[in-house]
Amino acid sequence: MRHWQCFAVLGLILTQLIPATVQAQSEAGWDRSVLPVPMTKFKGHQGLRTSESELDFPNQVTAPDGAPNILLIMPDDVRFGATIPFGAPVPTEAYERLAEEGLLFTQMHTTALCSPTRSALITGRNHHSNATGVIMELGTGFPGYNSLMPKENGSIAEILKGNGFNTAWYGKNHNVPDWQSSQAGPFDLWPTGLGFEQFFGFIGGDTSQFTPAIFDGTKPIEPPNTEDYHLDEDMADRAINYIREQNALAPDKPFFVYYAPGTSHAPHHAPKEWIDRFKGQFDMGWDVIREQTHANMLEKGIIPPGTKLTPRPADIRAWDSLNEQQKELYARMMEVYAASLAHMDHQINRILDAVEETGEMDNTLVIYLMGDNGASAEGSPDGLLNEMTMFNAIEVPFEDTYNRMDELGGPNTFGHFPVGWAHAMDTPFQWTKQIASHFGGTRNSMIISWPEKIKAKGEVRTQFHHVIDIMPTILEATSLPAPQSINGVPQSQIQGTSMMYAFNDADAPSTRRTQYFEMFGNRAIYSDGWVAATTPFDVPWASLNRPSDVINDWNWELYNVAEDFSQANDLAATHPEKLNELQLLFYGEARKYDAFPIDSARKPRLDVALRPSLTLGRDTFTYYDNMTRIPEGTAPDFKNKSHSITVDVEIGEGNNDGMLVTQGGRFGGWALYVLDGKPIYTYNVANLERYNIQGAVLTPGKHVVRYEFEYDGGGAGKGGTGKLFVDDQMVAEGRVDRTLGYRISLDETFDVGSDAGEPVSESYHVPFDFPGENEKVEVTLDLGK
């Protein structure tokens, strides 16, 4: 065969392999397999003079004809058994509205934890393939866990932007590596580096709704210091304005809006009037709520007939065993959670109204995935006033929480409900968030609406799907191919499969036949209606991290989920051959998708020394005035060691009160500041106790204020002795009986000359700018202790 004949045959084969949509788009002048799409060739004529020339502008790439707008919504820590459309107790007007117009998917799955699910959602690849086998703050130096999402796994936003869509992201990110989250960057893994033209939200795992640590693009901004501010309302306002603006300026250009509120994750914050709406609605307790939800699910057809309600674990107390104070407090905590979720969803309904007003609702594909994992059981058996107590293994007496019950949901708490409510929100399944082995950790409800293409209304879809299937669904809906390269980087294969086949065919068999799960050593494998799963070694609220051989010491269970929807009947003893078959399949999939080595540790992974760092190995640092919003992952690590902080200041006449340097805020941290003219050091232990070391009034002129801390040693979170010096003369000394040993804050920062966020001490108000000259701050760490 001649060379030209070989090429002709090859061309015929390639033509048959390329989807028709790609071929059609190529005929229109754009090769969408490479992004950015190459500019079309000049078709005019360039003469010596303009009178002898013919103009021709390059064709700018546009979305395929009729491509829908995309509104992708994913709240945080909401579960299968939480909302009314799925038979649960919390009213959610947007979700209920979409349930009437669209499809209810009852077998959608996530990864059991936030960062991994979020990376899988926007890339269509499994979380270990994205190097996000765990949250950013726990990343380790193995390919599936290093938290550096690879460029070959391009995001859905990069594809849509490159094909003529406008793209915007509102809300939680939690996919920026811990050491890349400061103003020093790099920014290529921030939303604006992943194809989103606009980003407004927060980078870390959670934030206060009243004083959030928010970013506009990559620029940190401070929210209005007003009593009625709430982040959810602000985000919705901005998303609404964006949608209206896009429609007004370019009505033929589709938008992609990714809306990811963090509200139902701790801290549970809601306006007081919303909390009051739920007063008394959960007084019957979590056991009755589970039974009622289970019955409602059966009646509505959300779960198959005969589905069993799995038993409450022995580690969770029966509601009837509680005393009256416990019932009162825990019911209040659930009222706050319900108010947070309902208030958040109300803002989403406002966004739907805005889309409706533009006339674009019929051709808008709305994918509303209700949560990124199971309900969080990180709130301990008693619930939390402050989530940071859990991260630092600090026990809080029940009486302390009970006495502050009325503050729950407000700005003075960083609260979380008890594990009993998390289990109830996971009805009818076993387990919760973090537990990837069971559906309580991975099964999330989802509603999809697209009036122009989905004719069924309010129907249930039971096909087995995973969060990685959302990206290919969007690609098929928009008639776009998965690109071969993005910005010169060859792209990996998308691991998800489109769900569009189920839109208008309720009986279509699942196209996803196999899916592995892994998180903190909790493992499972789904295959053609069967699930093999490890028995969790620890309850997620204990954080015990008992030493174990993660491979040999863990038991396995077996479920026929085609007949046992809730994983209620363990068949491991009667079907050992099937269990062994699925175990081998799991390890094959785990190797394929980079899940090794399997690691059950949690708290030890918080150690910043496990990851690259801007500060690792450094024992001296110099900062200058107005350097603020430096996150903990890129700030000096003051925890569990002796250190000194030296500030060169100039005190003027009159009022000189203000912040010199601080880290953290109301729920944990420390601050060195001037108040009533006196230098003061305050250490705040998780908003439980504060230690103050105070000097005398500073005279006008230049001074060197130094704080020295001598750590006791002997482990994490121990105490020490603090000394305050002015011009090398010790002016005060005091004890700090205990410290925060693992994490000072998830959203508060290191600030010089001002206090961003919330105050460490109630004796001043943020931003508490220092009015004098704060020339520089020098930090020295004793890395040997």
JOQUI-V516534 format. One line per field, one symbol per residue. ss: DSSP state (h for helix, s for strand, l for the rest). A space follows every 50 residues. Layout:
# JOQUI-V516534
ss->???
This chain:
# JOQUI-V516534
ss->llhhhhhhhhhhhhhhhllhhhhhhhhllllllsslllllllllsllllh hhlsllllllllllllllssssssllllllllshhhlllsllhhhhhhhh hlsssssssllllhhhhhhhhhhllllllllllllhhhllllllllllll lllllhhhhhhhlllssssssslllllhhhllllllllllhhhllllsss sslllllllllllsssllssslllllllllhhhhhhhhhhhhhhhhhhhl llllsssssslllllllllllhhhhhlllllllllhhhhhhhhhhhhhhh llllllllllllllllllhhhllhhhhhhhhhhhhhhhhhhhhhhhhhhh hhhhhhhllllllssssssllllllllllllllslshhhhhllllllhhh hhhlhhhllllllslsllhhhhhhhlllllllllllllhhhhsssssssl llllllllssslllssllhhhhhhhhhlllllllssllsslllllllllh hhlllllllllllssssssllssssssllsssssllllllllllllllll lllllssssslllllllllllllllhhhhhhhhhhhhhhhhhllllllll llhhhhlhhhlllllllllssssllllllslhhhllllllllssssssss sllllllssssssssllssssssssllsssssssslllssssssssslll sssssssssssllllllllsssssssllssssssssllllllllllllls ssllllllllllllllllllllsssssssssllll
